[in-house]
Amino acid sequence: MCRIMGAILILAMLGVTPAFAHAATGEPARCSVTSGRTFPRVTPEQAGFDPAHLQAALTFAADRNRVNVQVFRNNCLVGTGPRNNVTGTIPWNVWSVTKSVVSLLAGIASDRGELDLTAPVGHYLPAGLGDARHRSITVTDLLTETSGLHIGAVNEGLTGVIPLDPNSAVQALAVPFDNPPGTAFSYSQRNVDLLSYVIELAIHEPLQRFAQRELFDPLGIERGDYYWASDRSGHTYGYAHLLIPPDDLAKLGLLMSNDGRWGNRQIVSQAYLRRATQPSATNRCYGYLFWVGAGCAELPAFLPKDSYQMSGVGLQDVFIVPDLGLTVVWTGVFGDRTTEGAAGVLQNMAELSHEFFRRLYAAFERPPIPDPGPWVEPPLQLDPKSYIDPNITLALFGVGPDAYPNCTVLSCLNIPLKAPFADTPPGCVILACLGTDPRTPGIR
């Protein structure tokens, strides 16, 4: 009896529901979240998985360019990829997953009463910045990607990768409209850069300082863990360029899985997250900078309908499946297969996740559904030209309809600009941060 009680005490200290509860009741183990550097871990059997089938799913993902894979059930780490011991602590560009992090910050600012989601951005912008129509875009329009601004995703993103942007939020205020604000979904990068700037104005402090104190610190994500890029005016990019270790990214996924609660602290309200992960009026697959619903983005069609994800180009994904208690986090460099070349890679990004979750479902001791069968590639409909608009690039030089007055690569609004890469720590180059320099971010 003393040995049993001792085991219970040790498991409780680790945040793990006693494993024998699974054997006795058939219920999978449950764990508590932790701000420490290691996650509570249980065996596949304790989480309701067959270990051989789970390993097969993880190996499959690793063979498809997944450099880091983590599978959690009920907050317990159940399985990891073969490279995780190397890649888990290295900052990796999660690209548009950054948008979902900005959504979390908007939620926190809204919960504090500092950001009105229904307000026009002109309520926060300095007087005279942007015309009346751009200033009428609401915060919710930005969250739901319904600002109406014209897009050219390649051009919008390329000037952040290099980076050349003088001030990405100001640049957004010059982009012409394709639709009235709030009426149509259009996946804009500049849109979210404008949102991150508006949040910063609403909270009256630098966005990254707010993020560190209100979001990252409670989760045990240290300031030296990650790098979040800024444009040459010092404005934090909202659309991409958060380079964060997968082990820290997993904590953000677990925060979502726990309805915004971390231990005994509510980081972001459940009410905000419910709105953020529900379909918006103009797109059944999109909420507040989250992709939502089975069959949307990289979410396989056979997942429960309440599933949602944080999604970045190249298949940087955090999958949340509340109905099954699943949180799956992976990073890598594409890995999906298509018969349609480069256009197929961009359009049919759900192939890899379909095949992975098909194998993960087969690993359940009691599979949620019968085998859904292999991926069937839909006809190619994507037009790569729709991703390109040269005017967005020309605007950097003060040329064309997208140029904002007095904002070019030389100067913007009479504010001195940093040189390109001026704020980049040693070893951080577009995809990852590597190296032994003590200034290089990473979990140590």
Protein Blocks (a to p, Z undefined) as FASTA:
>chain_A
ZZmmmmmmmmmmnopacfklmmmnopacdddddfbfbdcdddfklnopafklmmmmmmmm
mmnopabdcddeehiafbdcfklmmmmmpccdekjmmmmmmmmmmmmmmmnopacfkbcf
klmmcghiacfklmmpcfklmmnopnopacdfklmmmmmmmpmcfblmlmmmmpccfbde
hiaccddfklmmmmmmmmmmmnopafklmmmmmmmmmnopafklpccdddfkopacfkgo
pacdfklmmmmmmmmmnnopahjacfbafklmmmmmgccfklmkbcehiaedehiajbcf
kbcfkbccdddehiiacdddfknopacddddeejiacfeljmlmmmmmmlmmmmmmmmmm
mmpmbafbacebjadddddfbdfklmpcfklmmmmnopajkbcehiafkbgghiacddeh
klpcehiahjaccdjbfklgcdZZ
